[in-house]
Amino acid sequence: MTAFMEQAADAAGWPGDPHCAGAQHEAVYDRRMEKPVPADPPALASVPRHKRAAMVTRLVEAEILPRLAGTKRAGKAAAGGSETGSNLTTEADTAELVRRLMKQDAADSIAFLEVLQLRGASPASLYLGIITDAARCLGAMWDEDRCDFATVTISMGRLQQVVRALSPTFQTAALSRAHADSILLLPAPGEQHFFGLVILSEFFLREGWHVVGGPASRGNGPADTVRTTWVDVAGFSIASTVRIEALAQCIRDVRKASVNTDIKVMIGGPLLLTRPNLVMELGADASASDAPGAVREARGLLSMRTAAD
């Protein structure tokens, strides 16, 4: 699974050096847009316009319109601008995206999501809904041995391309701050579930934050990073109980080493659903169950710090 994690991280283009923040992060982000997943054709940007239009038209006529009609009859339509995961998408849509990720190139999956946007789904709702659900489904298929290593690896790489394809539209509303706060985003030590951090970074970037590090970063450890780089908030994702002790120690090390003596620590991840006291167990300051909530909590932590000053 470690090899899977490294290949998916390479496909995402996350920097090996976790000191890449601010302008450096944007430069890495621009470069990773051009990096294809191994053994997978380039994303939709390289597809000729006429072919792209044909794919969208085919999807609309053959698959989406019948599904949309059924959705309307069921009364499942929602507001297009909402940042909720269920916005105009269904379980059938998620299953279709997973099928395309496993069987087709990334361009086909991106075209499918373009059609969902024509139905009214916003990039935010796609990030929080169908894309997150597809990642969870692929992870479950891997854990349950219902999918081989190569297929899961390539499919997750294609899903990373889907996120990158949506990013320019999502980031059009990005805030620009003269003195941006910075957040370190990393999985718990040894953690193998990290796709949520990819989505999380998109929301923090849109809110004008500098993002330091990234999922599966293979550079210096968190303590080394905060020792030499100013970080306002450290955010960790945890999915397994076996990582609790290691993450608790990691948080202690971060607080002790940080050049920012008032660094704040947040946690997130699937384990929060079953461990409501996890913040206290780990010695963190706050937790969040989704990306918008994480941004709000992080901003709240810094507001409390400012008020105390």
C-alpha positions, 0 to 999 in steps of 0.5 A: 500500500505504501507504493500505491500511496507514493504513486498516487502522490506523484500523480498529484504532483505534491512536492517532496519538500514540505517547505513549499509554501505561498508562491512556491506552492503555486509554482509547483501547482502549475507544473503538476498540471502538465504531469500525466499519470503513468500509463494514462493519456493526458487530461482533457486539456490535450483533447481536441475541441471537437472530440471534447464536444462530442464526448459531452454531447454523447453523455448528455443524450445517451446517459445524463438526460434519462438520469436527470429526468429520474432525478427530477421525478424523485425530487432530488434537485438542489441549489446549484451554488451550494457547497454540499456533497449531495448537490444534483448527484446520485449514487448512480452518478458516483458508480458511473464515475468510478466505472469511468475512472477504472476503465477510461482515461481521465478525459472521459471522467472530466467530461462526465463531471462537466455534464454534471456541472451542466445539471447545476452541480458546482465544483465545490459540491463535486469536490465534497460529494461525488469525487470524495465518494468515488475516492472512498469507493476505490479505497474500499475496493482496495481494502476488500481486495475487489480491485487489483493494485494497478487498477486502483493506482491508475484510477486514483491518479485519474481522480487526481487529474479530475481535481486538477481539472476542476481547480481553475474554476474553483479557484476563480473565487480565490481570495488574495491576502497581503499577509496570508496565513499558512497551514501545514497539511499532512497525514498522520505518521504512517497513514495511508488515507490521504486523498481528503487532504488534496481536496482540503488544500483546494479550499484553503487555497481558495480562502487565501492561505499558503499551503505547506507540505502535502499528503504523503510528503517525503521530505523532512518531518513535520517537526523539522518543517515547523522548526524552519518555516513559519506555520500558523496551523498544522492540520493532520488527517487520521483514519486508523486507531493504530496511528493515534499514539504516533500522531499524539507524539507528532503533535507534541514534537511539532509544538515543541519544535515550532518557530511559532510558539503559538502554533495551532493544531487541527485534526480531521479524517474518518476516525473522528466519526467513532472517536468524539474525544479524539481532539483531547486524546491527541492534544489538538486544538480543534477538529473538522469533519469536512473542508469548509468546516476546517477552513472555518475552524482554522480561521477561528483558532487564529481569531482567538489568538489575535483576540488574546494578544 
